[in-house]
Amino acid sequence: MGNQIIPESKMGFGCMRLPLLDEGDQTSINIEQFKQMVDVFMEAGNTYFDTAFVYHDGASETAIGEVLVARYPRESFTLATKCLAWAMPDAESAKNCLDVSLERMGTDYVDYYLLHNVGGKRTAKFDEYGMWEWAQEQKAAGKIRFVGFSMHDDAACLEKLLAAHPEMDFVQLQVNYLDWNDPHNEARRLMEVAARHDKPVIIMEPARGGRLCKLPQAAADVLTAYNPSASQAEWAYRFCWNLPNVLAVLSGMSTVEQMRENVASYTANVPFTSAEETALNEAIGVLRSLAGVPCTACNYCMKGCPSHVQIPQIMELLNLEAMTGDHDFVKDLYSWQAAEGTASACIKCGKCEAMCPQQIDIINQLERAVALYE
């Protein structure tokens, strides 16, 4: 990534969960509180801000323009935003997102521009709309400094995308300690693929949408016993801050208190000791023990499914709810992660169960998913 301003700090401010004046209105961002958060972040030497065309129904970009761009020298921070092309009705609408984003934020360029949530059937829209080539044209025109993409998919998908698009400057991936060795989310393998292709990584969801800051008591007790003063968030962020090949780790903070706590944790950050790694692995073991579906994501069940139900992903979501106890969070994930084949599409033919090496009662589990999430 020649001529890149590498963020001096790996701590990134994810502007997807900003403080609100009215919890029922995603556009009602509390500007004064946001200003305080930005000031604490910048004063600590952090520079990376991440938003997207769709965050807070567009209000995130507008607020960044008011709170950050209008108040700090443009060269003092790095700004990332994204285009959700697959949700746009046509190529013109998708390509217009960049100019709208720049206008909202009050800047004539963005440091990092991401093709947002590529992967699965969604990739076809980016291809159809010519977004890969268009992004390079905007880079050449000076509106974008570096082009990358974000994805919530497996390592094989990332390998395919990077092989097809070696011109990408970076990738944004979901990485956290719970997903590190998970057979569905494959965080470790994702990081290995990015490294093989020499693509630095922006890490998203280091705390699993905040779930690793609200651990079940049995898992929390393990970490507390080792270090009573360390927050659960600190354990999650330190895991990611100290990984190699990382440009920034995004934290979706909503309060000034969260900002101050995370800034202090980053300032004091050091790699895990072997004893801390042991404690974290024990906590992960406790979380895994709460998972009730022994799915290994071998995908044998998918080979004969006439309805293309996203069985492994749905099993993973059932386990995630068991591990975190957060129904609303998992239901929201289900709404898009299982969209290409929901549990209710199951016709109960039994082909999946006949193929399952773990002998999982898949049909019953899918019925449970329907009741929980649809």
N, C-alpha and C positions, 0 to 999 in steps of 0.2 A: 504494500500500500504506500507507494512513493508519495512524498510530500504531505503525508498525513500528520495532523496534529494528534498525537497519541494522548489520550486523557492522562493528566498527571496522576489522577486517582482512579482506581477501579470501581469506586462507588458511583453508581448511576441513579438518577432520580427518575423513576417511572411515573409519568403523569397521567395515569389511568384511574387512580382512586383518590382524587383531590378532595379536600374538605368542602362540604356543601352547606349552604344556608338552609336548604329544604331537601331532606333526604328523598323526597318523592320527585325531585326535579334535578336531573343530572346536569343541567346547564347552570344551576344556581351555585357556581363555585364561589367559595368564600375568599375573595381577592385579598383581603387584608391578612388573613391567616396564611394564604399561599405566599404572599410577599415575605412574611416572617420565615417560612420554611426555606424559600429560595435564598434568603440572606444568610441563614445558618449554614446551608449547604455550600454556598460560594465562599463564605468567610473561612471555612475549613479547608479550602483548596480543591474542592470538587467542581467538576465542570460539565459532566455529561447529562443532558436532559433528553428524555425519550417520550414522544407522544405519537399520535396517529390521527389521520383524517377523521376517524369515527369516535375517538375517545370523548366521553361526555357530550356526545352528539355534536361534536365540532367545537364545543366551548373550551376544551383543553388547549387547543392551539391558540384560540383567541386570548385566553388567560395568559398563556406563555408570552404572547406578544406584549401584553400590558405589564406583566410582572417581571419578566426577564429581559426581553429584547429592548424594551423602551428604557430600562433602568441600568443596564450594564453594557460596556463596550462589546461589540459583536465578536471581536477576536478573543474575548475572555472566556467563552464557553463553547461547547460543541452541542449541536442540535440535531436530533434524529426524529423523523416522522415517517409515516407509512401509507401505502395505498392498498386498499382492500379491493383489488380489481375484480375478483370473482363475484363480489356482491353488487357490482355496477351493471347497469342495463346494456351498455355498449362501450366500445373502445374509446370513443370521444369522451364519455363521462369519466372513464377510468383515468385517461391521460390528463383531464382537466383538474384532477385532484391536486396535483403539484402546485399549480398556479393559485388555486384556492387556499391551500395550506400556507404558501408563502405570503399571500395577502393577509390571512388571518394573523400570522405571527409577525408581520411587519418586517420581513427580511427578504433579500433578493436571492438568497441561496440557503441550502440546507447542507449540513456537513455529512450526514448519513441518511440515505433514502432507502427504505425497505419495501420490497414487494411483500405484502402482508399476508401471512398464513398460507403460504404455498404448500402443496402436497395433496395427495389423493386426487379426486376428481377436480379439485379446485385449480390445479396446475393448468388444466386445459384452457381456462379462461385467460390466464396470463399469456399462454401461447397464442390463442386465437386473437387476442387484442394486440399482439406484438409488443407487450410490455417490456420484455427483456431488451430488445433493440432500442425501443423508445427511451428507456432509462439511460442507456449509453449515450444517446444523442443529447439528452438533457445534461449529462455529465460533461460532455464536450462543449456544451453551450455555457457552462459555468453555473447552472442552477443547482447542481448536485456535485458534491465533492467525491463521495464514495457511495457505491451502489451495493446493496446486499439483499437478503431476503430472510424472513422469519418463517419458521415452520414448527408444527406440532405433529411430527410423524417419526417413523423409525429410521434406523441407520441406513437401510437399503434405499429408502427414498432419498435421503440426503446424498448418498453416493451417486445415485442416478442424476440428481439435479446438478451437483457440482461437476460431474463429468460432462453434462450437456452445456453447462454455463461456467466455464473456467474464468470468464471475465468478471465474475462476482468478486468484490473486494473483501467481503466478510459475510458471516451468517449470524443469525440470532436464534438461539436454541433454548429449550426448557431443560434446565439442569438443576438438580438439588440432591441432597443426600438420600432421600427416599427413592428417587428415580434412578440413582447411580447404577445399581445392578438389577434394576427391574426389567423383566423380560419383555414388557410391553413398551415402556418408555425409553429404555436403552440409552440413558444419559451418557454413560461411559463410552459406549460404542459411537454415539454421535460425536463426542469430543475427539475420539480417535480418527474418525472419518475427516472431520474438519482439519485436524492437524496434518493428515496425509496429503490433503489438498492445499496445505499452506494457507488456510483461511482462518484469521483470528475470529474469536467468538464473543458476541454480546450474550450474556446469560440472562434469561428471563425466568420468572417463577422460582427464584432461589429458596423461597419459603413456601412454595406450593400454594400460591394464592393466599398466604397468611395461615394456612393450616398447620405448618410446622412451628408456628408461634402459639398454637392452641392445642398442644399435644394431649392425648388421653393421659390420665393420671399415672398409669403404670409406666408409660414411657417417660413422662416428665420427671418422675421420681428418680429414674436412673441418672439423668443429667444433673438434677438438683443435688443428688448425693455426692456427685463428683465435684461440682462447683456451684454452691448455693448462690453466688453473686452473679453468675452469667445468665443472661436472658436466653430463652429458647430461640429468639431471633438471632442472637449473636452466634449460636452454634450453627444455624443454617447459613448465615452469610459468610462466616469464616471458612466453612467448607468450600464455598465457591470462590471467595476472594483469593484463595491460595492455590487454585488450579492453574496449570500452565496454559498459555495461548489464549488468555482472556483479556479483552479490551475493557469491558465494564460489566458490572453485575447490577442489574436493575432492582431497585427497591421501590415498591408502590406505596409510598407513605401517605397518610391522611391527616396527621396531626403534627404540630410543632414538637410535641413530646417524643413521638416516634422518630422524627428527624434528629433531634438532639441525641437520643439514645443510640441511633445507628451511626451517627457521625462519631460519637465517642468510641463506639466499638471498632469502627474502622481505624481511627487514630491509634488505638491500642492493639490493632491486629497483628498477630504472629501466627505462623503455621501451627497446626495441632501437634501436640506431643504424642508419643505412642500411647500414653495412658489415656489421653483425651480421645484418640481414635478408638481405643478399646471401649470407652464409655459410650461413644456415639454408635458404634456397631452393636452394642448391647441394646441401646434404645431402639435402633432399627429392627433388631430381632424381636423386641416386644411388639412393635408396630406390625411386623409381618405376621406374628402369631395371632393377631386379631382378624386377619383376612380369612374369610371362611370358604372361599372358592379356590381350589388348588390348581388354577389355570396357569400354564407355563407359556402361553402364547405361541404354541407350536404351529397354529393355524390349520391343523388337519381338519378341524370342524368346518372351515370356510370352503374347502375344496368341493364339497358336494351340496352346499346350501343353495337351494333353488331361489331363495328370497334375498340372498346376499346380506343376511343379517350380520352386523358387525359384532360377532360373538366374543372374540377375545377382548375387544375394547369395552364391551358391556360388562364382562366378568371383572375386568380391572376396575371399572367404576363402582361396581358393587363392593369390591374389596376396599377401595379407597374410602367409601362411606364407613365401612366397618372400622377402618384404621383411624379415621379422623373424627367420626361422629358428626360431620357437617353435611346434613341432607341438602340444604339449599345450594351449597357450593357444588356438590356433585350433580344435582339436578340441572344446574346451569351448564356444566360441562357436557352432560348427556345431550342437551338440546342441540349441540353442534358436533360433538365427537362421534355420536351414533347416528347422525342425520342421514348418512348414506345407506343405512340399513337398520332401522329401529327394531326393538324387541317385539313390537306388535306385528311386525311383518312375518314372524315365524308361523309356519303352517303345521308345525308339530309332526313333520315327516319322520323324524328320528335319525336322519342320516348323520347329523353332527354327533350324536351320542354314540353311534356305532363306530365313529372314527376317533373318538376321544381317548388318548392313552391314559388319561387320569380318571376315566370313568365318571366324569362330572354329570350330574343330572341337569344338563343344559336347558332342557325345555322348562323345567320348574324354575330355574334361575332366571330365564327370560321372562317368565310370567311374573316373577317377583320384580324385575326391572320395570315391566309395564306398570305395575301397581305403584311403584315408587316414583317413576320419572315421567310417565306419560299422562 
